[in-house]
């Protein structure tokens, strides 16, 4: 499984037309190697240091999606 890592930034100020940013967390996008399909997304945020946030959980291969 491949993982893409994205930085989360928050605008901390502006001075003379220049924006200043602080890193506030990281977003992890886990994808299937063969198809590139997103399997799960999780977030680590500095406002919630002990909390694991998941946009949607990793699915067990034995748990098929039904409509």
Order of alpha helices (4+ residues) and beta strands (2+ residues): beta-beta-beta-beta
